[in-house]
Amino acid sequence: MLLAALLFGTSLATTAQTAHPHHHTTHYRTTATRPPPSTGPKVYVCSGGSAYAYHNYESCSGLNRCTHTVNAVTVAEAEGMGRRACRKCY
Ligand SMILES: [Zn+2]
């Protein structure tokens, strides 16, 4: 009896922890629809009109041919510009 009362009193104090049992019924849906953070990994794109790819390395040979400005952007931004992953450095 004393133990039961003790457990009951304790459970009231720790409701926040005991209210979340680890069941497998919880599904996390935040992976696909959440936009990537702006501080993600950077890729390099050439601002020239003929450029079509984004590069993993700033020293990529495909990027060295760029005669325009090289910009460091996120992958999402590069894909938004219509760029594809470079075959040489990816
Ligand atoms: Zn490249």
PDB file of the backbone (N, CA, C, O) and the ligand in Angstrom, with CONECT records:
HET     ZN  A 101       1
ATOM      1  N   MET A   1       0.837  -1.214   0.000  1.00  0.00           N
ATOM      2  CA  MET A   1       0.000   0.000   0.000  1.00  0.00           C
ATOM      3  C   MET A   1       0.863   1.252   0.000  1.00  0.00           C
ATOM      4  O   MET A   1       0.636   2.200  -0.752  1.00  0.00           O
ATOM      5  N   LEU A   2       1.828   1.218   0.844  1.00  0.00           N
ATOM      6  CA  LEU A   2       2.691   2.395   0.898  1.00  0.00           C
ATOM      7  C   LEU A   2       3.433   2.582  -0.420  1.00  0.00           C
ATOM      8  O   LEU A   2       3.621   3.702  -0.894  1.00  0.00           O
ATOM      9  N   LEU A   3       3.848   1.461  -0.999  1.00  0.00           N
ATOM     10  CA  LEU A   3       4.561   1.539  -2.264  1.00  0.00           C
ATOM     11  C   LEU A   3       3.651   2.067  -3.368  1.00  0.00           C
ATOM     12  O   LEU A   3       4.065   2.890  -4.184  1.00  0.00           O
ATOM     13  N   ALA A   4       2.387   1.578  -3.387  1.00  0.00           N
ATOM     14  CA  ALA A   4       1.448   2.029  -4.409  1.00  0.00           C
ATOM     15  C   ALA A   4       1.195   3.522  -4.289  1.00  0.00           C
ATOM     16  O   ALA A   4       1.164   4.236  -5.291  1.00  0.00           O
ATOM     17  N   ALA A   5       1.018   3.979  -3.089  1.00  0.00           N
ATOM     18  CA  ALA A   5       0.799   5.404  -2.884  1.00  0.00           C
ATOM     19  C   ALA A   5       2.026   6.204  -3.313  1.00  0.00           C
ATOM     20  O   ALA A   5       1.912   7.300  -3.862  1.00  0.00           O
ATOM     21  N   LEU A   6       3.171   5.648  -3.058  1.00  0.00           N
ATOM     22  CA  LEU A   6       4.398   6.338  -3.425  1.00  0.00           C
ATOM     23  C   LEU A   6       4.521   6.445  -4.947  1.00  0.00           C
ATOM     24  O   LEU A   6       4.883   7.490  -5.486  1.00  0.00           O
ATOM     25  N   LEU A   7       4.205   5.324  -5.631  1.00  0.00           N
ATOM     26  CA  LEU A   7       4.270   5.331  -7.087  1.00  0.00           C
ATOM     27  C   LEU A   7       3.252   6.287  -7.683  1.00  0.00           C
ATOM     28  O   LEU A   7       3.526   6.992  -8.655  1.00  0.00           O
ATOM     29  N   PHE A   8       2.055   6.295  -7.071  1.00  0.00           N
ATOM     30  CA  PHE A   8       1.017   7.174  -7.581  1.00  0.00           C
ATOM     31  C   PHE A   8       1.441   8.637  -7.446  1.00  0.00           C
ATOM     32  O   PHE A   8       1.279   9.439  -8.366  1.00  0.00           O
ATOM     33  N   GLY A   9       1.982   8.955  -6.285  1.00  0.00           N
ATOM     34  CA  GLY A   9       2.440  10.330  -6.076  1.00  0.00           C
ATOM     35  C   GLY A   9       3.574  10.681  -7.017  1.00  0.00           C
ATOM     36  O   GLY A   9       3.662  11.810  -7.499  1.00  0.00           O
ATOM     37  N   THR A  10       4.444   9.716  -7.281  1.00  0.00           N
ATOM     38  CA  THR A  10       5.558   9.976  -8.168  1.00  0.00           C
ATOM     39  C   THR A  10       5.088  10.171  -9.603  1.00  0.00           C
ATOM     40  O   THR A  10       5.600  11.022 -10.329  1.00  0.00           O
ATOM     41  N   SER A  11       4.090   9.358 -10.004  1.00  0.00           N
ATOM     42  CA  SER A  11       3.614   9.466 -11.376  1.00  0.00           C
ATOM     43  C   SER A  11       2.960  10.817 -11.618  1.00  0.00           C
ATOM     44  O   SER A  11       3.018  11.345 -12.729  1.00  0.00           O
ATOM     45  N   LEU A  12       2.346  11.374 -10.599  1.00  0.00           N
ATOM     46  CA  LEU A  12       1.765  12.698 -10.764  1.00  0.00           C
ATOM     47  C   LEU A  12       2.861  13.742 -10.997  1.00  0.00           C
ATOM     48  O   LEU A  12       2.687  14.692 -11.760  1.00  0.00           O
ATOM     49  N   ALA A  13       3.967  13.543 -10.334  1.00  0.00           N
ATOM     50  CA  ALA A  13       5.030  14.528 -10.457  1.00  0.00           C
ATOM     51  C   ALA A  13       5.748  14.416 -11.797  1.00  0.00           C
ATOM     52  O   ALA A  13       6.291  15.399 -12.301  1.00  0.00           O
ATOM     53  N   THR A  14       5.749  13.206 -12.377  1.00  0.00           N
ATOM     54  CA  THR A  14       6.481  13.001 -13.618  1.00  0.00           C
ATOM     55  C   THR A  14       5.538  12.686 -14.768  1.00  0.00           C
ATOM     56  O   THR A  14       5.820  11.812 -15.587  1.00  0.00           O
ATOM     57  N   THR A  15       4.428  13.394 -14.830  1.00  0.00           N
ATOM     58  CA  THR A  15       3.446  13.137 -15.885  1.00  0.00           C
ATOM     59  C   THR A  15       4.040  13.395 -17.263  1.00  0.00           C
ATOM     60  O   THR A  15       3.723  12.689 -18.220  1.00  0.00           O
ATOM     61  N   ALA A  16       4.873  14.372 -17.365  1.00  0.00           N
ATOM     62  CA  ALA A  16       5.421  14.731 -18.665  1.00  0.00           C
ATOM     63  C   ALA A  16       6.244  13.600 -19.256  1.00  0.00           C
ATOM     64  O   ALA A  16       6.299  13.435 -20.474  1.00  0.00           O
ATOM     65  N   GLN A  17       6.888  12.815 -18.388  1.00  0.00           N
ATOM     66  CA  GLN A  17       7.718  11.747 -18.904  1.00  0.00           C
ATOM     67  C   GLN A  17       6.919  10.485 -19.173  1.00  0.00           C
ATOM     68  O   GLN A  17       7.163   9.791 -20.160  1.00  0.00           O
ATOM     69  N   THR A  18       5.950  10.178 -18.283  1.00  0.00           N
ATOM     70  CA  THR A  18       5.218   8.922 -18.410  1.00  0.00           C
ATOM     71  C   THR A  18       4.085   9.025 -19.414  1.00  0.00           C
ATOM     72  O   THR A  18       3.498   7.999 -19.758  1.00  0.00           O
ATOM     73  N   ALA A  19       3.751  10.200 -19.897  1.00  0.00           N
ATOM     74  CA  ALA A  19       2.641  10.352 -20.826  1.00  0.00           C
ATOM     75  C   ALA A  19       3.034  10.008 -22.256  1.00  0.00           C
ATOM     76  O   ALA A  19       2.181  10.025 -23.144  1.00  0.00           O
ATOM     77  N   HIS A  20       4.294   9.700 -22.498  1.00  0.00           N
ATOM     78  CA  HIS A  20       4.740   9.407 -23.863  1.00  0.00           C
ATOM     79  C   HIS A  20       5.354   8.014 -23.926  1.00  0.00           C
ATOM     80  O   HIS A  20       6.576   7.864 -23.919  1.00  0.00           O
ATOM     81  N   PRO A  21       4.498   6.995 -23.989  1.00  0.00           N
ATOM     82  CA  PRO A  21       5.043   5.635 -24.125  1.00  0.00           C
ATOM     83  C   PRO A  21       5.669   5.446 -25.498  1.00  0.00           C
ATOM     84  O   PRO A  21       5.240   6.043 -26.486  1.00  0.00           O
ATOM     85  N   HIS A  22       6.669   4.620 -25.533  1.00  0.00           N
ATOM     86  CA  HIS A  22       7.397   4.417 -26.794  1.00  0.00           C
ATOM     87  C   HIS A  22       6.729   3.334 -27.620  1.00  0.00           C
ATOM     88  O   HIS A  22       7.201   2.199 -27.676  1.00  0.00           O
ATOM     89  N   HIS A  23       5.644   3.692 -28.249  1.00  0.00           N
ATOM     90  CA  HIS A  23       4.950   2.761 -29.122  1.00  0.00           C
ATOM     91  C   HIS A  23       5.358   3.019 -30.567  1.00  0.00           C
ATOM     92  O   HIS A  23       5.912   4.065 -30.908  1.00  0.00           O
ATOM     93  N   HIS A  24       5.066   2.038 -31.393  1.00  0.00           N
ATOM     94  CA  HIS A  24       5.442   2.156 -32.800  1.00  0.00           C
ATOM     95  C   HIS A  24       4.349   2.796 -33.639  1.00  0.00           C
ATOM     96  O   HIS A  24       4.435   2.835 -34.866  1.00  0.00           O
ATOM     97  N   THR A  25       3.330   3.292 -32.972  1.00  0.00           N
ATOM     98  CA  THR A  25       2.220   3.872 -33.715  1.00  0.00           C
ATOM     99  C   THR A  25       2.482   5.319 -34.105  1.00  0.00           C
ATOM    100  O   THR A  25       1.719   5.903 -34.874  1.00  0.00           O
ATOM    101  N   THR A  26       3.532   5.887 -33.594  1.00  0.00           N
ATOM    102  CA  THR A  26       3.831   7.277 -33.915  1.00  0.00           C
ATOM    103  C   THR A  26       4.628   7.353 -35.214  1.00  0.00           C
ATOM    104  O   THR A  26       5.700   6.760 -35.341  1.00  0.00           O
ATOM    105  N   HIS A  27       4.086   8.088 -36.162  1.00  0.00           N
ATOM    106  CA  HIS A  27       4.777   8.245 -37.440  1.00  0.00           C
ATOM    107  C   HIS A  27       5.293   9.679 -37.571  1.00  0.00           C
ATOM    108  O   HIS A  27       4.595  10.644 -37.261  1.00  0.00           O
ATOM    109  N   TYR A  28       6.476   9.780 -38.017  1.00  0.00           N
ATOM    110  CA  TYR A  28       7.065  11.107 -38.197  1.00  0.00           C
ATOM    111  C   TYR A  28       6.976  11.499 -39.671  1.00  0.00           C
ATOM    112  O   TYR A  28       7.496  10.802 -40.542  1.00  0.00           O
ATOM    113  N   ARG A  29       6.322  12.600 -39.930  1.00  0.00           N
ATOM    114  CA  ARG A  29       6.083  13.017 -41.306  1.00  0.00           C
ATOM    115  C   ARG A  29       6.880  14.272 -41.680  1.00  0.00           C
ATOM    116  O   ARG A  29       6.593  14.907 -42.695  1.00  0.00           O
ATOM    117  N   THR A  30       7.845  14.619 -40.891  1.00  0.00           N
ATOM    118  CA  THR A  30       8.516  15.902 -41.114  1.00  0.00           C
ATOM    119  C   THR A  30       9.730  15.791 -42.024  1.00  0.00           C
ATOM    120  O   THR A  30      10.439  16.778 -42.222  1.00  0.00           O
ATOM    121  N   THR A  31       9.989  14.596 -42.587  1.00  0.00           N
ATOM    122  CA  THR A  31      11.216  14.451 -43.355  1.00  0.00           C
ATOM    123  C   THR A  31      11.051  14.928 -44.793  1.00  0.00           C
ATOM    124  O   THR A  31      11.971  15.529 -45.348  1.00  0.00           O
ATOM    125  N   ALA A  32       9.895  14.672 -45.408  1.00  0.00           N
ATOM    126  CA  ALA A  32       9.763  14.926 -46.845  1.00  0.00           C
ATOM    127  C   ALA A  32       9.308  16.346 -47.148  1.00  0.00           C
ATOM    128  O   ALA A  32       9.730  16.937 -48.142  1.00  0.00           O
ATOM    129  N   THR A  33       8.449  16.894 -46.294  1.00  0.00           N
ATOM    130  CA  THR A  33       7.831  18.164 -46.646  1.00  0.00           C
ATOM    131  C   THR A  33       8.554  19.360 -46.045  1.00  0.00           C
ATOM    132  O   THR A  33       8.302  20.501 -46.432  1.00  0.00           O
ATOM    133  N   ARG A  34       9.439  19.105 -45.115  1.00  0.00           N
ATOM    134  CA  ARG A  34      10.090  20.239 -44.463  1.00  0.00           C
ATOM    135  C   ARG A  34      11.135  20.837 -45.394  1.00  0.00           C
ATOM    136  O   ARG A  34      11.973  20.097 -45.910  1.00  0.00           O
ATOM    137  N   PRO A  35      11.121  22.126 -45.627  1.00  0.00           N
ATOM    138  CA  PRO A  35      12.121  22.734 -46.509  1.00  0.00           C
ATOM    139  C   PRO A  35      13.501  22.651 -45.887  1.00  0.00           C
ATOM    140  O   PRO A  35      13.633  22.728 -44.665  1.00  0.00           O
ATOM    141  N   PRO A  36      14.515  22.497 -46.692  1.00  0.00           N
ATOM    142  CA  PRO A  36      15.865  22.400 -46.147  1.00  0.00           C
ATOM    143  C   PRO A  36      16.297  23.717 -45.528  1.00  0.00           C
ATOM    144  O   PRO A  36      15.894  24.782 -45.997  1.00  0.00           O
ATOM    145  N   PRO A  37      17.095  23.661 -44.502  1.00  0.00           N
ATOM    146  CA  PRO A  37      17.556  24.900 -43.883  1.00  0.00           C
ATOM    147  C   PRO A  37      18.493  25.656 -44.806  1.00  0.00           C
ATOM    148  O   PRO A  37      19.199  25.066 -45.624  1.00  0.00           O
ATOM    149  N   SER A  38      18.487  26.958 -44.661  1.00  0.00           N
ATOM    150  CA  SER A  38      19.332  27.781 -45.530  1.00  0.00           C
ATOM    151  C   SER A  38      20.808  27.610 -45.204  1.00  0.00           C
ATOM    152  O   SER A  38      21.670  28.051 -45.965  1.00  0.00           O
ATOM    153  N   THR A  39      21.098  26.985 -44.099  1.00  0.00           N
ATOM    154  CA  THR A  39      22.488  26.790 -43.712  1.00  0.00           C
ATOM    155  C   THR A  39      22.976  25.396 -44.067  1.00  0.00           C
ATOM    156  O   THR A  39      23.876  24.868 -43.414  1.00  0.00           O
ATOM    157  N   GLY A  40      22.397  24.799 -45.086  1.00  0.00           N
ATOM    158  CA  GLY A  40      22.792  23.461 -45.500  1.00  0.00           C
ATOM    159  C   GLY A  40      24.142  23.476 -46.184  1.00  0.00           C
ATOM    160  O   GLY A  40      24.792  24.515 -46.300  1.00  0.00           O
ATOM    161  N   PRO A  41      24.554  22.286 -46.638  1.00  0.00           N
ATOM    162  CA  PRO A  41      25.847  22.194 -47.321  1.00  0.00           C
ATOM    163  C   PRO A  41      25.841  23.012 -48.602  1.00  0.00           C
ATOM    164  O   PRO A  41      24.839  23.078 -49.314  1.00  0.00           O
ATOM    165  N   LYS A  42      26.969  23.625 -48.877  1.00  0.00           N
ATOM    166  CA  LYS A  42      27.059  24.518 -50.024  1.00  0.00           C
ATOM    167  C   LYS A  42      27.570  23.790 -51.248  1.00  0.00           C
ATOM    168  O   LYS A  42      28.409  22.894 -51.163  1.00  0.00           O
ATOM    169  N   VAL A  43      27.041  24.199 -52.385  1.00  0.00           N
ATOM    170  CA  VAL A  43      27.573  23.757 -53.661  1.00  0.00           C
ATOM    171  C   VAL A  43      27.971  25.012 -54.433  1.00  0.00           C
ATOM    172  O   VAL A  43      27.658  26.133 -54.031  1.00  0.00           O
ATOM    173  N   TYR A  44      28.660  24.801 -55.537  1.00  0.00           N
ATOM    174  CA  TYR A  44      29.181  25.930 -56.295  1.00  0.00           C
ATOM    175  C   TYR A  44      28.574  25.934 -57.685  1.00  0.00           C
ATOM    176  O   TYR A  44      28.535  24.909 -58.367  1.00  0.00           O
ATOM    177  N   VAL A  45      28.102  27.098 -58.091  1.00  0.00           N
ATOM    178  CA  VAL A  45      27.504  27.245 -59.406  1.00  0.00           C
ATOM    179  C   VAL A  45      28.162  28.423 -60.109  1.00  0.00           C
ATOM    180  O   VAL A  45      28.579  29.396 -59.481  1.00  0.00           O
ATOM    181  N   CYS A  46      28.241  28.308 -61.426  1.00  0.00           N
ATOM    182  CA  CYS A  46      28.720  29.405 -62.243  1.00  0.00           C
ATOM    183  C   CYS A  46      27.523  30.230 -62.691  1.00  0.00           C
ATOM    184  O   CYS A  46      26.499  29.677 -63.091  1.00  0.00           O
ATOM    185  N   SER A  47      27.649  31.530 -62.625  1.00  0.00           N
ATOM    186  CA  SER A  47      26.522  32.382 -62.971  1.00  0.00           C
ATOM    187  C   SER A  47      26.370  32.556 -64.480  1.00  0.00           C
ATOM    188  O   SER A  47      25.467  33.261 -64.929  1.00  0.00           O
ATOM    189  N   GLY A  48      27.239  31.924 -65.269  1.00  0.00           N
ATOM    190  CA  GLY A  48      27.143  32.048 -66.720  1.00  0.00           C
ATOM    191  C   GLY A  48      25.884  31.406 -67.260  1.00  0.00           C
ATOM    192  O   GLY A  48      25.366  30.456 -66.673  1.00  0.00           O
ATOM    193  N   GLY A  49      25.391  31.915 -68.372  1.00  0.00           N
ATOM    194  CA  GLY A  49      24.149  31.405 -68.926  1.00  0.00           C
ATOM    195  C   GLY A  49      24.269  29.993 -69.442  1.00  0.00           C
ATOM    196  O   GLY A  49      23.275  29.268 -69.469  1.00  0.00           O
ATOM    197  N   SER A  50      25.466  29.570 -69.857  1.00  0.00           N
ATOM    198  CA  SER A  50      25.633  28.227 -70.409  1.00  0.00           C
ATOM    199  C   SER A  50      25.893  27.190 -69.332  1.00  0.00           C
ATOM    200  O   SER A  50      25.952  25.997 -69.632  1.00  0.00           O
ATOM    201  N   ALA A  51      26.048  27.605 -68.110  1.00  0.00           N
ATOM    202  CA  ALA A  51      26.321  26.649 -67.040  1.00  0.00           C
ATOM    203  C   ALA A  51      25.055  25.858 -66.748  1.00  0.00           C
ATOM    204  O   ALA A  51      23.953  26.406 -66.757  1.00  0.00           O
ATOM    205  N   TYR A  52      25.219  24.578 -66.494  1.00  0.00           N
ATOM    206  CA  TYR A  52      24.061  23.714 -66.262  1.00  0.00           C
ATOM    207  C   TYR A  52      24.188  22.909 -64.979  1.00  0.00           C
ATOM    208  O   TYR A  52      23.221  22.266 -64.572  1.00  0.00           O
ATOM    209  N   ALA A  53      25.339  22.920 -64.330  1.00  0.00           N
ATOM    210  CA  ALA A  53      25.567  22.023 -63.208  1.00  0.00           C
ATOM    211  C   ALA A  53      25.951  22.812 -61.959  1.00  0.00           C
ATOM    212  O   ALA A  53      26.381  23.963 -62.022  1.00  0.00           O
ATOM    213  N   TYR A  54      25.780  22.155 -60.847  1.00  0.00           N
ATOM    214  CA  TYR A  54      26.371  22.656 -59.598  1.00  0.00           C
ATOM    215  C   TYR A  54      27.431  21.672 -59.148  1.00  0.00           C
ATOM    216  O   TYR A  54      27.360  20.479 -59.443  1.00  0.00           O
ATOM    217  N   HIS A  55      28.402  22.182 -58.441  1.00  0.00           N
ATOM    218  CA  HIS A  55      29.607  21.408 -58.184  1.00  0.00           C
ATOM    219  C   HIS A  55      29.825  21.204 -56.700  1.00  0.00           C
ATOM    220  O   HIS A  55      29.510  22.062 -55.876  1.00  0.00           O
ATOM    221  N   ASN A  56      30.369  20.052 -56.386  1.00  0.00           N
ATOM    222  CA  ASN A  56      30.650  19.707 -54.996  1.00  0.00           C
ATOM    223  C   ASN A  56      31.920  20.404 -54.519  1.00  0.00           C
ATOM    224  O   ASN A  56      32.048  20.733 -53.340  1.00  0.00           O
ATOM    225  N   TYR A  57      32.839  20.624 -55.422  1.00  0.00           N
ATOM    226  CA  TYR A  57      34.108  21.244 -55.046  1.00  0.00           C
ATOM    227  C   TYR A  57      34.315  22.511 -55.870  1.00  0.00           C
ATOM    228  O   TYR A  57      33.996  22.569 -57.058  1.00  0.00           O
ATOM    229  N   GLU A  58      34.849  23.503 -55.209  1.00  0.00           N
ATOM    230  CA  GLU A  58      35.110  24.753 -55.924  1.00  0.00           C
ATOM    231  C   GLU A  58      36.255  24.571 -56.918  1.00  0.00           C
ATOM    232  O   GLU A  58      36.382  25.345 -57.867  1.00  0.00           O
ATOM    233  N   SER A  59      37.078  23.562 -56.707  1.00  0.00           N
ATOM    234  CA  SER A  59      38.230  23.332 -57.586  1.00  0.00           C
ATOM    235  C   SER A  59      37.910  22.376 -58.725  1.00  0.00           C
ATOM    236  O   SER A  59      38.823  21.908 -59.406  1.00  0.00           O
ATOM    237  N   CYS A  60      36.633  22.077 -58.946  1.00  0.00           N
ATOM    238  CA  CYS A  60      36.270  21.149 -60.019  1.00  0.00           C
ATOM    239  C   CYS A  60      36.677  21.734 -61.368  1.00  0.00           C
ATOM    240  O   CYS A  60      36.590  22.942 -61.590  1.00  0.00           O
ATOM    241  N   SER A  61      37.126  20.847 -62.270  1.00  0.00           N
ATOM    242  CA  SER A  61      37.570  21.316 -63.572  1.00  0.00           C
ATOM    243  C   SER A  61      36.414  21.910 -64.373  1.00  0.00           C
ATOM    244  O   SER A  61      36.617  22.820 -65.177  1.00  0.00           O
ATOM    245  N   GLY A  62      35.218  21.404 -64.155  1.00  0.00           N
ATOM    246  CA  GLY A  62      34.072  21.965 -64.841  1.00  0.00           C
ATOM    247  C   GLY A  62      33.793  23.392 -64.389  1.00  0.00           C
ATOM    248  O   GLY A  62      33.288  24.212 -65.155  1.00  0.00           O
ATOM    249  N   LEU A  63      34.122  23.672 -63.162  1.00  0.00           N
ATOM    250  CA  LEU A  63      33.893  25.009 -62.637  1.00  0.00           C
ATOM    251  C   LEU A  63      35.021  25.965 -63.023  1.00  0.00           C
ATOM    252  O   LEU A  63      34.819  27.177 -63.094  1.00  0.00           O
ATOM    253  N   ASN A  64      36.189  25.420 -63.266  1.00  0.00           N
ATOM    254  CA  ASN A  64      37.315  26.270 -63.638  1.00  0.00           C
ATOM    255  C   ASN A  64      37.110  26.914 -65.001  1.00  0.00           C
ATOM    256  O   ASN A  64      37.693  27.959 -65.290  1.00  0.00           O
ATOM    257  N   ARG A  65      36.282  26.296 -65.841  1.00  0.00           N
ATOM    258  CA  ARG A  65      36.018  26.871 -67.159  1.00  0.00           C
ATOM    259  C   ARG A  65      35.054  28.040 -67.084  1.00  0.00           C
ATOM    260  O   ARG A  65      34.831  28.740 -68.071  1.00  0.00           O
ATOM    261  N   CYS A  66      34.489  28.245 -65.913  1.00  0.00           N
ATOM    262  CA  CYS A  66      33.525  29.334 -65.759  1.00  0.00           C
ATOM    263  C   CYS A  66      34.224  30.673 -65.896  1.00  0.00           C
ATOM    264  O   CYS A  66      35.215  30.938 -65.215  1.00  0.00           O
ATOM    265  N   THR A  67      33.701  31.522 -66.784  1.00  0.00           N
ATOM    266  CA  THR A  67      34.261  32.851 -66.973  1.00  0.00           C
ATOM    267  C   THR A  67      33.442  33.910 -66.249  1.00  0.00           C
ATOM    268  O   THR A  67      33.712  35.106 -66.360  1.00  0.00           O
ATOM    269  N   HIS A  68      32.439  33.456 -65.509  1.00  0.00           N
ATOM    270  CA  HIS A  68      31.592  34.375 -64.759  1.00  0.00           C
ATOM    271  C   HIS A  68      31.868  34.205 -63.270  1.00  0.00           C
ATOM    272  O   HIS A  68      32.869  33.615 -62.865  1.00  0.00           O
ATOM    273  N   THR A  69      30.966  34.730 -62.484  1.00  0.00           N
ATOM    274  CA  THR A  69      31.118  34.651 -61.046  1.00  0.00           C
ATOM    275  C   THR A  69      30.719  33.275 -60.536  1.00  0.00           C
ATOM    276  O   THR A  69      29.716  32.712 -60.975  1.00  0.00           O
ATOM    277  N   VAL A  70      31.502  32.734 -59.611  1.00  0.00           N
ATOM    278  CA  VAL A  70      31.166  31.464 -58.968  1.00  0.00           C
ATOM    279  C   VAL A  70      30.463  31.781 -57.658  1.00  0.00           C
ATOM    280  O   VAL A  70      30.990  32.494 -56.804  1.00  0.00           O
ATOM    281  N   ASN A  71      29.265  31.235 -57.520  1.00  0.00           N
ATOM    282  CA  ASN A  71      28.480  31.491 -56.322  1.00  0.00           C
ATOM    283  C   ASN A  71      28.355  30.223 -55.495  1.00  0.00           C
ATOM    284  O   ASN A  71      28.184  29.132 -56.038  1.00  0.00           O
ATOM    285  N   ALA A  72      28.438  30.371 -54.190  1.00  0.00           N
ATOM    286  CA  ALA A  72      28.211  29.251 -53.266  1.00  0.00           C
ATOM    287  C   ALA A  72      26.769  29.329 -52.789  1.00  0.00           C
ATOM    288  O   ALA A  72      26.376  30.284 -52.119  1.00  0.00           O
ATOM    289  N   VAL A  73      25.982  28.310 -53.142  1.00  0.00           N
ATOM    290  CA  VAL A  73      24.569  28.261 -52.769  1.00  0.00           C
ATOM    291  C   VAL A  73      24.280  26.884 -52.201  1.00  0.00           C
ATOM    292  O   VAL A  73      25.126  25.991 -52.246  1.00  0.00           O
ATOM    293  N   THR A  74      23.074  26.719 -51.664  1.00  0.00           N
ATOM    294  CA  THR A  74      22.677  25.399 -51.186  1.00  0.00           C
ATOM    295  C   THR A  74      22.223  24.555 -52.373  1.00  0.00           C
ATOM    296  O   THR A  74      21.969  25.077 -53.458  1.00  0.00           O
ATOM    297  N   VAL A  75      22.124  23.248 -52.153  1.00  0.00           N
ATOM    298  CA  VAL A  75      21.683  22.344 -53.219  1.00  0.00           C
ATOM    299  C   VAL A  75      20.276  22.715 -53.676  1.00  0.00           C
ATOM    300  O   VAL A  75      19.979  22.686 -54.870  1.00  0.00           O
ATOM    301  N   ALA A  76      19.418  23.061 -52.734  1.00  0.00           N
ATOM    302  CA  ALA A  76      18.044  23.412 -53.082  1.00  0.00           C
ATOM    303  C   ALA A  76      18.013  24.667 -53.948  1.00  0.00           C
ATOM    304  O   ALA A  76      17.230  24.752 -54.894  1.00  0.00           O
ATOM    305  N   GLU A  77      18.849  25.623 -53.631  1.00  0.00           N
ATOM    306  CA  GLU A  77      18.893  26.836 -54.441  1.00  0.00           C
ATOM    307  C   GLU A  77      19.434  26.544 -55.835  1.00  0.00           C
ATOM    308  O   GLU A  77      18.947  27.085 -56.828  1.00  0.00           O
ATOM    309  N   ALA A  78      20.449  25.681 -55.899  1.00  0.00           N
ATOM    310  CA  ALA A  78      21.023  25.339 -57.196  1.00  0.00           C
ATOM    311  C   ALA A  78      19.999  24.611 -58.062  1.00  0.00           C
ATOM    312  O   ALA A  78      19.883  24.883 -59.257  1.00  0.00           O
ATOM    313  N   GLU A  79      19.257  23.682 -57.454  1.00  0.00           N
ATOM    314  CA  GLU A  79      18.240  22.969 -58.219  1.00  0.00           C
ATOM    315  C   GLU A  79      17.108  23.898 -58.613  1.00  0.00           C
ATOM    316  O   GLU A  79      16.484  23.718 -59.659  1.00  0.00           O
ATOM    317  N   GLY A  80      16.842  24.885 -57.784  1.00  0.00           N
ATOM    318  CA  GLY A  80      15.844  25.880 -58.136  1.00  0.00           C
ATOM    319  C   GLY A  80      16.269  26.710 -59.325  1.00  0.00           C
ATOM    320  O   GLY A  80      15.428  27.272 -60.027  1.00  0.00           O
ATOM    321  N   MET A  81      17.584  26.794 -59.560  1.00  0.00           N
ATOM    322  CA  MET A  81      18.113  27.509 -60.721  1.00  0.00           C
ATOM    323  C   MET A  81      18.176  26.602 -61.945  1.00  0.00           C
ATOM    324  O   MET A  81      18.643  27.018 -63.006  1.00  0.00           O
ATOM    325  N   GLY A  82      17.705  25.361 -61.800  1.00  0.00           N
ATOM    326  CA  GLY A  82      17.707  24.436 -62.924  1.00  0.00           C
ATOM    327  C   GLY A  82      19.019  23.706 -63.111  1.00  0.00           C
ATOM    328  O   GLY A  82      19.278  23.137 -64.172  1.00  0.00           O
ATOM    329  N   ARG A  83      19.843  23.722 -62.082  1.00  0.00           N
ATOM    330  CA  ARG A  83      21.155  23.063 -62.209  1.00  0.00           C
ATOM    331  C   ARG A  83      21.050  21.609 -61.798  1.00  0.00           C
ATOM    332  O   ARG A  83      20.217  21.229 -60.976  1.00  0.00           O
ATOM    333  N   ARG A  84      21.922  20.805 -62.394  1.00  0.00           N
ATOM    334  CA  ARG A  84      22.035  19.394 -62.029  1.00  0.00           C
ATOM    335  C   ARG A  84      23.398  19.154 -61.386  1.00  0.00           C
ATOM    336  O   ARG A  84      24.321  19.960 -61.502  1.00  0.00           O
ATOM    337  N   ALA A  85      23.484  18.019 -60.705  1.00  0.00           N
ATOM    338  CA  ALA A  85      24.748  17.684 -60.054  1.00  0.00           C
ATOM    339  C   ALA A  85      25.812  17.404 -61.106  1.00  0.00           C
ATOM    340  O   ALA A  85      25.563  16.701 -62.085  1.00  0.00           O
ATOM    341  N   CYS A  86      26.980  17.953 -60.897  1.00  0.00           N
ATOM    342  CA  CYS A  86      28.089  17.751 -61.832  1.00  0.00           C
ATOM    343  C   CYS A  86      28.515  16.280 -61.826  1.00  0.00           C
ATOM    344  O   CYS A  86      28.591  15.651 -60.771  1.00  0.00           O
ATOM    345  N   ARG A  87      28.786  15.750 -62.999  1.00  0.00           N
ATOM    346  CA  ARG A  87      29.190  14.343 -63.081  1.00  0.00           C
ATOM    347  C   ARG A  87      30.640  14.145 -62.651  1.00  0.00           C
ATOM    348  O   ARG A  87      31.031  13.042 -62.269  1.00  0.00           O
ATOM    349  N   LYS A  88      31.416  15.183 -62.710  1.00  0.00           N
ATOM    350  CA  LYS A  88      32.834  15.014 -62.396  1.00  0.00           C
ATOM    351  C   LYS A  88      33.082  14.975 -60.898  1.00  0.00           C
ATOM    352  O   LYS A  88      33.925  14.212 -60.425  1.00  0.00           O
ATOM    353  N   CYS A  89      32.364  15.781 -60.163  1.00  0.00           N
ATOM    354  CA  CYS A  89      32.656  15.878 -58.738  1.00  0.00           C
ATOM    355  C   CYS A  89      31.537  15.283 -57.890  1.00  0.00           C
ATOM    356  O   CYS A  89      31.546  15.450 -56.670  1.00  0.00           O
ATOM    357  N   TYR A  90      30.583  14.601 -58.493  1.00  0.00           N
ATOM    358  CA  TYR A  90      29.556  13.923 -57.707  1.00  0.00           C
ATOM    359  C   TYR A  90      29.559  12.434 -58.034  1.00  0.00           C
ATOM    360  O   TYR A  90      28.764  11.678 -57.476  1.00  0.00           O
TER     361      TYR A  90
HETATM  362 ZN    ZN A 101      31.983  19.647 -60.927  1.00  0.00          ZN2+
END
